[in-house]
């Protein structure tokens, strides 16, 4: 898990996936979703482009996070903040 304490708004901002899109494999395993022939597994809010999985991050943090998961405390803090707005 990654702990980001590198925020630098001067680096610009980006829309980031809270749970990396590359984790869609978890969708397939946890929800036992199957793709139809020639199609992808339907997106869900976990590891997808769903609005609940998107956050604004500085470019510095976004570039350091890449496809990794955030550490638990940071993830919970972000989710708490998202739910309060």
N, CA, C and O atoms as a printed pandas DataFrame, in Angstrom:
     atom_number atom_name residue_name chain_id  residue_number  x_coord  y_coord  z_coord
0              1         N          UNK        A               1    0.835   -1.177    0.000
1              2        CA          UNK        A               1    0.000    0.000    0.000
2              3         C          UNK        A               1    0.879    1.240    0.000
3              4         O          UNK        A               1    1.990    1.232    0.531
4              5         N          UNK        A               2    0.374    2.287   -0.594
5              6        CA          UNK        A               2    1.139    3.501   -0.778
6              7         C          UNK        A               2    0.608    4.586    0.143
7              8         O          UNK        A               2   -0.603    4.759    0.276
8              9         N          UNK        A               3    1.513    5.314    0.774
9             10        CA          UNK        A               3    1.159    6.453    1.602
10            11         C          UNK        A               3    1.654    7.698    0.893
11            12         O          UNK        A               3    2.860    7.880    0.727
12            13         N          UNK        A               4    0.737    8.556    0.474
13            14        CA          UNK        A               4    1.123    9.743   -0.283
14            15         C          UNK        A               4    1.194   10.958    0.628
15            16         O          UNK        A               4    0.172   11.429    1.128
16            17         N          UNK        A               5    2.388   11.457    0.839
17            18        CA          UNK        A               5    2.555   12.708    1.578
18            19         C          UNK        A               5    3.368   13.650    0.714
19            20         O          UNK        A               5    4.265   14.346    1.191
20            21         N          UNK        A               6    3.037   13.657   -0.568
21            22        CA          UNK        A               6    3.831   14.359   -1.575
22            23         C          UNK        A               6    3.025   15.446   -2.289
23            24         O          UNK        A               6    3.448   15.917   -3.344
24            25         N          UNK        A               7    1.893   15.852   -1.752
25            26        CA          UNK        A               7    1.030   16.794   -2.465
26            27         C          UNK        A               7    1.769   18.070   -2.848
27            28         O          UNK        A               7    2.475   18.675   -2.041
28            29         N          UNK        A               8    1.584   18.454   -4.099
29            30        CA          UNK        A               8    2.192   19.647   -4.652
30            31         C          UNK        A               8    1.251   20.175   -5.725
31            32         O          UNK        A               8    1.341   19.782   -6.888
32            33         N          UNK        A               9    0.344   21.071   -5.328
33            34        CA          UNK        A               9   -0.658   21.571   -6.267
34            35         C          UNK        A               9   -0.041   22.356   -7.413
35            36         O          UNK        A               9   -0.674   22.533   -8.454
36            37         N          UNK        A              10    1.187   22.828   -7.234
37            38        CA          UNK        A              10    1.859   23.535   -8.323
38            39         C          UNK        A              10    2.195   22.597   -9.479
39            40         O          UNK        A              10    2.461   23.053  -10.591
40            41         N          UNK        A              11    2.184   21.288   -9.222
41            42        CA          UNK        A              11    2.449   20.311  -10.287
42            43         C          UNK        A              11    1.237   20.139  -11.199
43            44         O          UNK        A              11    1.326   19.466  -12.226
44            45         N          UNK        A              12    0.108   20.742  -10.834
45            46        CA          UNK        A              12   -1.134   20.598  -11.587
46            47         C          UNK        A              12   -2.027   19.564  -10.928
47            48         O          UNK        A              12   -1.656   18.972   -9.915
48            49         N          UNK        A              13   -3.195   19.345  -11.496
49            50        CA          UNK        A              13   -4.136   18.377  -10.935
50            51         C          UNK        A              13   -4.568   17.388  -12.010
51            52         O          UNK        A              13   -4.467   17.648  -13.209
52            53         N          UNK        A              14   -5.053   16.250  -11.537
53            54        CA          UNK        A              14   -5.516   15.193  -12.435
54            55         C          UNK        A              14   -6.678   14.465  -11.780
55            56         O          UNK        A              14   -6.819   14.472  -10.557
56            57         N          UNK        A              15   -7.497   13.846  -12.592
57            58        CA          UNK        A              15   -8.533   12.962  -12.075
58            59         C          UNK        A              15   -7.884   11.593  -11.932
59            60         O          UNK        A              15   -7.316   11.057  -12.883
60            61         N          UNK        A              16   -7.976   11.041  -10.737
61            62        CA          UNK        A              16   -7.319    9.774  -10.429
62            63         C          UNK        A              16   -8.360    8.757   -9.999
63            64         O          UNK        A              16   -9.428    9.119   -9.505
64            65         N          UNK        A              17   -8.048    7.498  -10.186
65            66        CA          UNK        A              17   -8.905    6.414   -9.705
66            67         C          UNK        A              17   -8.478    6.080   -8.284
67            68         O          UNK        A              17   -7.326    5.716   -8.047
68            69         N          UNK        A              18   -9.398    6.201   -7.347
69            70        CA          UNK        A              18   -9.101    5.867   -5.954
70            71         C          UNK        A              18   -8.663    4.409   -5.873
71            72         O          UNK        A              18   -7.618    4.096   -5.302
72            73         N          UNK        A              19   -9.457    3.534   -6.438
73            74        CA          UNK        A              19   -9.074    2.129   -6.575
74            75         C          UNK        A              19   -8.661    1.967   -8.033
75            76         O          UNK        A              19   -9.479    2.177   -8.929
76            77         N          UNK        A              20   -7.416    1.600   -8.286
77            78        CA          UNK        A              20   -6.902    1.575   -9.658
78            79         C          UNK        A              20   -7.767    0.759  -10.611
79            80         O          UNK        A              20   -8.281   -0.304  -10.265
80            81         N          UNK        A              21   -7.909    1.287  -11.807
81            82        CA          UNK        A              21   -8.704    0.605  -12.828
82            83         C          UNK        A              21   -8.126   -0.773  -13.136
83            84         O          UNK        A              21   -8.850   -1.675  -13.558
84            85         N          UNK        A              22   -6.830   -0.930  -12.925
85            86        CA          UNK        A              22   -6.197   -2.226  -13.191
86            87         C          UNK        A              22   -6.672   -3.302  -12.220
87            88         O          UNK        A              22   -6.421   -4.487  -12.438
88            89         N          UNK        A              23   -7.357   -2.899  -11.151
89            90        CA          UNK        A              23   -7.865   -3.880  -10.189
90            91         C          UNK        A              23   -9.213   -4.450  -10.611
91            92         O          UNK        A              23   -9.856   -5.134   -9.815
92            93         N          UNK        A              24   -9.666   -4.189  -11.851
93            94        CA          UNK        A              24  -10.942   -4.731  -12.313
94            95         C          UNK        A              24  -10.973   -6.250  -12.196
95            96         O          UNK        A              24  -12.046   -6.852  -12.168
96            97         N          UNK        A              25   -9.813   -6.860  -12.128
97            98        CA          UNK        A              25   -9.745   -8.305  -11.909
98            99         C          UNK        A              25  -10.471   -8.666  -10.605
99           100         O          UNK        A              25  -11.066   -9.738  -10.490
100          101         N          UNK        A              26  -10.411   -7.754   -9.628
101          102        CA          UNK        A              26  -11.117   -7.990   -8.361
102          103         C          UNK        A              26  -12.623   -8.027   -8.583
103          104         O          UNK        A              26  -13.330   -8.821   -7.963
104          105         N          UNK        A              27  -13.112   -7.157   -9.480
105          106        CA          UNK        A              27  -14.535   -7.185   -9.836
106          107         C          UNK        A              27  -14.929   -8.558  -10.341
107          108         O          UNK        A              27  -15.950   -9.114   -9.936
108          109         N          UNK        A              28  -14.114   -9.097  -11.223
109          110        CA          UNK        A              28  -14.417  -10.387  -11.824
110          111         C          UNK        A              28  -14.423  -11.487  -10.767
111          112         O          UNK        A              28  -15.278  -12.373  -10.782
112          113         N          UNK        A              29  -13.465  -11.420   -9.856
113          114        CA          UNK        A              29  -13.357  -12.468   -8.841
114          115         C          UNK        A              29  -14.371  -12.292   -7.715
115          116         O          UNK        A              29  -15.036  -13.252   -7.324
116          117         N          UNK        A              30  -14.496  -11.053   -7.183
117          118        CA          UNK        A              30  -15.385  -10.824   -6.046
118          119         C          UNK        A              30  -16.857  -10.935   -6.420
119          120         O          UNK        A              30  -17.663  -11.464   -5.655
120          121         N          UNK        A              31  -17.200  -10.434   -7.596
121          122        CA          UNK        A              31  -18.604  -10.440   -8.017
122          123         C          UNK        A              31  -18.895  -11.578   -8.981
123          124         O          UNK        A              31  -20.027  -11.741   -9.437
124          125         N          UNK        A              32  -17.876  -12.360   -9.289
125          126        CA          UNK        A              32  -18.007  -13.486  -10.212
126          127         C          UNK        A              32  -18.683  -13.052  -11.509
127          128         O          UNK        A              32  -19.550  -13.747  -12.038
128          129         N          UNK        A              33  -18.267  -11.886  -12.011
129          130        CA          UNK        A              33  -18.836  -11.378  -13.251
130          131         C          UNK        A              33  -18.168  -12.045  -14.443
131          132         O          UNK        A              33  -16.956  -12.264  -14.443
132          133         N          UNK        A              34  -18.936  -12.357  -15.425
133          134        CA          UNK        A              34  -18.428  -12.986  -16.646
134          135         C          UNK        A              34  -18.694  -12.053  -17.830
135          136         O          UNK        A              34  -19.758  -11.442  -17.933
136          137         N          UNK        A              35  -17.719  -11.961  -18.704
137          138        CA          UNK        A              35  -17.885  -11.147  -19.908
138          139         C          UNK        A              35  -18.618  -11.959  -20.970
139          140         O          UNK        A              35  -18.412  -13.165  -21.106
140          141         N          UNK        A              36  -19.477  -11.271  -21.721
141          142        CA          UNK        A              36  -20.103  -11.917  -22.874
142          143         C          UNK        A              36  -19.057  -12.004  -23.971
143          144         O          UNK        A              36  -18.104  -11.224  -23.983
144          145         N          UNK        A              37  -19.219  -12.920  -24.868
145          146        CA          UNK        A              37  -18.241  -13.133  -25.929
146          147         C          UNK        A              37  -17.971  -11.826  -26.685
147          148         O          UNK        A              37  -18.888  -11.183  -27.195
148          149         N          UNK        A              38  -16.697  -11.455  -26.742
149          150        CA          UNK        A              38  -16.298  -10.242  -27.449
150          151         C          UNK        A              38  -16.520   -8.957  -26.678
151          152         O          UNK        A              38  -16.296   -7.875  -27.220
152          153         N          UNK        A              39  -16.952   -9.043  -25.433
153          154        CA          UNK        A              39  -17.223   -7.860  -24.606
154          155         C          UNK        A              39  -16.371   -7.898  -23.355
155          156         O          UNK        A              39  -15.830   -8.940  -22.983
156          157         N          UNK        A              40  -16.258   -6.737  -22.704
157          158        CA          UNK        A              40  -15.553   -6.658  -21.428
158          159         C          UNK        A              40  -16.545   -6.855  -20.291
159          160         O          UNK        A              40  -17.754   -6.711  -20.477
160          161         N          UNK        A              41  -16.026   -7.184  -19.118
161          162        CA          UNK        A              41  -16.876   -7.268  -17.933
162          163         C          UNK        A              41  -17.435   -5.881  -17.650
163          164         O          UNK        A              41  -16.702   -4.893  -17.702
164          165         N          UNK        A              42  -18.720   -5.800  -17.351
165          166        CA          UNK        A              42  -19.374   -4.530  -17.079
166          167         C          UNK        A              42  -18.693   -3.816  -15.918
167          168         O          UNK        A              42  -18.381   -4.437  -14.901
168          169         N          UNK        A              43  -18.458   -2.495  -16.068
169          170        CA          UNK        A              43  -17.822   -1.701  -15.012
170          171         C          UNK        A              43  -18.696   -1.630  -13.772
171          172         O          UNK        A              43  -19.924   -1.589  -13.851
172          173         N          UNK        A              44  -18.042   -1.616  -12.646
173          174        CA          UNK        A              44  -18.699   -1.442  -11.358
174          175         C          UNK        A              44  -17.993   -0.300  -10.635
175          176         O          UNK        A              44  -16.993    0.212  -11.137
176          177         N          UNK        A              45  -18.490    0.110   -9.471
177          178        CA          UNK        A              45  -17.881    1.225   -8.750
178          179         C          UNK        A              45  -16.541    0.853   -8.138
179          180         O          UNK        A              45  -15.794    1.742   -7.728
180          181         N          UNK        A              46  -16.215   -0.423   -8.062
181          182        CA          UNK        A              46  -14.960   -0.870   -7.474
182          183         C          UNK        A              46  -13.947   -1.068   -8.589
183          184         O          UNK        A              46  -14.072   -1.997   -9.386
184          185         N          UNK        A              47  -12.943   -0.200   -8.650
185          186        CA          UNK        A              47  -11.928   -0.318   -9.680
186          187         C          UNK        A              47  -12.445    0.013  -11.063
187          188         O          UNK        A              47  -12.151   -0.699  -12.023
188          189         N          UNK        A              48  -13.219    1.095  -11.180
189          190        CA          UNK        A              48  -13.799    1.443  -12.467
190          191         C          UNK        A              48  -13.792    2.949  -12.667
191          192         O          UNK        A              48  -13.230    3.692  -11.862
192          193         N          UNK        A              49  -14.419    3.390  -13.745
193          194        CA          UNK        A              49  -14.554    4.817  -14.018
194          195         C          UNK        A              49  -15.817    5.402  -13.389
195          196         O          UNK        A              49  -16.198    6.526  -13.716
196          197         N          UNK        A              50  -16.465    4.672  -12.506
197          198        CA          UNK        A              50  -17.654    5.165  -11.809
198          199         C          UNK        A              50  -17.271    6.413  -11.009
199          200         O          UNK        A              50  -16.175    6.477  -10.453
200          201         N          UNK        A              51  -18.147    7.383  -10.949
201          202        CA          UNK        A              51  -17.884    8.661  -10.272
202          203         C          UNK        A              51  -17.436    8.470   -8.820
203          204         O          UNK        A              51  -16.637    9.256   -8.311
204          205         N          UNK        A              52  -17.940    7.439   -8.156
205          206        CA          UNK        A              52  -17.555    7.195   -6.764
206          207         C          UNK        A              52  -16.102    6.752   -6.629
207          208         O          UNK        A              52  -15.547    6.777   -5.531
208          209         N          UNK        A              53  -15.490    6.352   -7.722
209          210        CA          UNK        A              53  -14.106    5.884   -7.683
210          211         C          UNK        A              53  -13.125    6.941   -8.194
211          212         O          UNK        A              53  -11.930    6.664   -8.295
212          213         N          UNK        A              54  -13.603    8.141   -8.516
213          214        CA          UNK        A              54  -12.738    9.191   -9.044
214          215         C          UNK        A              54  -12.474   10.252   -7.990
215          216         O          UNK        A              54  -13.368   10.642   -7.238
216          217         N          UNK        A              55  -11.220   10.715   -7.950
217          218        CA          UNK        A              55  -10.828   11.793   -7.042
218          219         C          UNK        A              55   -9.949   12.773   -7.809
219          220         O          UNK        A              55   -9.405   12.440   -8.862
220          221         N          UNK        A              56   -9.817   13.973   -7.277
221          222        CA          UNK        A              56   -8.881   14.943   -7.833
222          223         C          UNK        A              56   -7.601   14.831   -7.022
223          224         O          UNK        A              56   -7.623   14.890   -5.792
224          225         N          UNK        A              57   -6.496   14.669   -7.717
225          226        CA          UNK        A              57   -5.197   14.533   -7.064
226          227         C          UNK        A              57   -4.205   15.459   -7.753
227          228         O          UNK        A              57   -4.361   15.789   -8.928
228          229         N          UNK        A              58   -3.185   15.876   -7.013
229          230        CA          UNK        A              58   -2.136   16.643   -7.677
230          231         C          UNK        A              58   -1.379   15.681   -8.601
231          232         O          UNK        A              58   -1.343   14.475   -8.356
232          233         N          UNK        A              59   -0.787   16.216   -9.647
233          234        CA          UNK        A              59   -0.058   15.371  -10.599
234          235         C          UNK        A              59    1.066   14.598   -9.919
235          236         O          UNK        A              59    1.353   13.459  -10.289
236          237         N          UNK        A              60    1.697   15.213   -8.932
237          238        CA          UNK        A              60    2.783   14.548   -8.219
238          239         C          UNK        A              60    2.283   13.266   -7.543
239          240         O          UNK        A              60    2.887   12.204   -7.698
240          241         N          UNK        A              61    1.185   13.367   -6.797
241          242        CA          UNK        A              61    0.617   12.189   -6.117
242          243         C          UNK        A              61    0.108   11.163   -7.132
243          244         O          UNK        A              61    0.330    9.962   -6.974
244          245         N          UNK        A              62   -0.567   11.640   -8.163
245          246        CA          UNK        A              62   -1.106   10.736   -9.183
246          247         C          UNK        A              62    0.018    9.936   -9.844
247          248         O          UNK        A              62   -0.123    8.733  -10.068
248          249         N          UNK        A              63    1.117   10.594  -10.153
249          250        CA          UNK        A              63    2.237    9.914  -10.799
250          251         C          UNK        A              63    2.945    8.933   -9.863
251          252         O          UNK        A              63    3.446    7.902  -10.311
252          253         N          UNK        A              64    2.988    9.249   -8.570
253          254        CA          UNK        A              64    3.635    8.339   -7.620
254          255         C          UNK        A              64    2.751    7.142   -7.302
255          256         O          UNK        A              64    3.255    6.045   -7.063
256          257         N          UNK        A              65    1.429    7.346   -7.298
257          258        CA          UNK        A              65    0.493    6.275   -6.954
258          259         C          UNK        A              65    0.450    5.216   -8.061
259          260         O          UNK        A              65    0.464    4.019   -7.774
260          261         N          UNK        A              66    0.399    5.647   -9.301
261          262        CA          UNK        A              66    0.290    4.754  -10.460
262          263         C          UNK        A              66   -0.831    3.741  -10.249
263          264         O          UNK        A              66   -1.986    4.141  -10.103
264          265         N          UNK        A              67   -0.532    2.457  -10.227
265          266        CA          UNK        A              67   -1.551    1.406  -10.119
266          267         C          UNK        A              67   -1.622    0.816   -8.714
267          268         O          UNK        A              67   -2.237   -0.231   -8.509
268          269         N          UNK        A              68   -0.996    1.484   -7.746
269          270        CA          UNK        A              68   -0.959    0.951   -6.380
270          271         C          UNK        A              68   -2.189    1.380   -5.579
271          272         O          UNK        A              68   -2.874    2.343   -5.925
272          273         N          UNK        A              69   -2.444    0.650   -4.516
273          274        CA          UNK        A              69   -3.511    1.013   -3.586
274          275         C          UNK        A              69   -2.932    1.962   -2.535
275          276         O          UNK        A              69   -1.761    1.855   -2.171
276          277         N          UNK        A              70   -3.754    2.880   -2.056
277          278        CA          UNK        A              70   -3.344    3.773   -0.974
278          279         C          UNK        A              70   -3.302    3.019    0.339
279          280         O          UNK        A              70   -3.903    1.953    0.475
280          281         N          UNK        A              71   -2.578    3.585    1.319
281          282        CA          UNK        A              71   -2.601    2.915    2.617
282          283         C          UNK        A              71   -3.995    3.077    3.235
283          284         O          UNK        A              71   -4.741    3.987    2.875
284          285         N          UNK        A              72   -4.324    2.207    4.144
285          286        CA          UNK        A              72   -5.689    2.112    4.683
286          287         C          UNK        A              72   -6.165    3.432    5.303
287          288         O          UNK        A              72   -7.292    3.856    5.048
288          289         N          UNK        A              73   -5.334    4.077    6.103
289          290        CA          UNK        A              73   -5.763    5.321    6.768
290          291         C          UNK        A              73   -6.061    6.416    5.758
291          292         O          UNK        A              73   -7.054    7.131    5.892
292          293         N          UNK        A              74   -5.209    6.553    4.747
293          294        CA          UNK        A              74   -5.434    7.568    3.725
294          295         C          UNK        A              74   -6.697    7.256    2.925
295          296         O          UNK        A              74   -7.484    8.157    2.633
296          297         N          UNK        A              75   -6.893    6.001    2.575
297          298        CA          UNK        A              75   -8.092    5.587    1.839
298          299         C          UNK        A              75   -9.351    5.910    2.651
299          300         O          UNK        A              75  -10.315    6.450    2.108
300          301         N          UNK        A              76   -9.346    5.586    3.931
301          302        CA          UNK        A              76  -10.512    5.855    4.781
302          303         C          UNK        A              76  -10.757    7.350    4.926
303          304         O          UNK        A              76  -11.907    7.790    4.941
304          305         N          UNK        A              77   -9.693    8.134    5.031
305          306        CA          UNK        A              77   -9.817    9.582    5.136
306          307         C          UNK        A              77  -10.448   10.170    3.878
307          308         O          UNK        A              77  -11.324   11.030    3.964
308          309         N          UNK        A              78  -10.010    9.713    2.722
309          310        CA          UNK        A              78  -10.568   10.191    1.455
310          311         C          UNK        A              78  -12.029    9.789    1.331
311          312         O          UNK        A              78  -12.856   10.609    0.934
312          313         N          UNK        A              79  -12.364    8.558    1.658
313          314        CA          UNK        A              79  -13.752    8.103    1.567
314          315         C          UNK        A              79  -14.652    8.868    2.529
315          316         O          UNK        A              79  -15.786    9.204    2.187
316          317         N          UNK        A              80  -14.157    9.141    3.715
317          318        CA          UNK        A              80  -14.936    9.914    4.699
318          319         C          UNK        A              80  -15.209   11.318    4.148
319          320         O          UNK        A              80  -16.328   11.820    4.249
320          321         N          UNK        A              81  -14.188   11.944    3.569
321          322        CA          UNK        A              81  -14.335   13.276    2.998
322          323         C          UNK        A              81  -15.305   13.257    1.824
323          324         O          UNK        A              81  -16.146   14.150    1.717
324          325         N          UNK        A              82  -15.215   12.268    0.945
325          326        CA          UNK        A              82  -16.124   12.165   -0.200
326          327         C          UNK        A              82  -17.567   11.996    0.254
327          328         O          UNK        A              82  -18.480   12.564   -0.346
328          329         N          UNK        A              83  -17.779   11.212    1.320
329          330        CA          UNK        A              83  -19.132   10.961    1.802
330          331         C          UNK        A              83  -19.739   12.153    2.526
331          332         O          UNK        A              83  -20.959   12.240    2.662
332          333         N          UNK        A              84  -18.895   13.077    2.996
333          334        CA          UNK        A              84  -19.430   14.216    3.737
334          335         C          UNK        A              84  -19.829   15.362    2.822
335          336         O          UNK        A              84  -20.458   16.319    3.275
336          337         N          UNK        A              85  -19.475   15.284    1.536
337          338        CA          UNK        A              85  -19.812   16.388    0.628
338          339         C          UNK        A              85  -21.042   16.100   -0.169
339          340         O          UNK        A              85  -21.460   16.927   -0.980
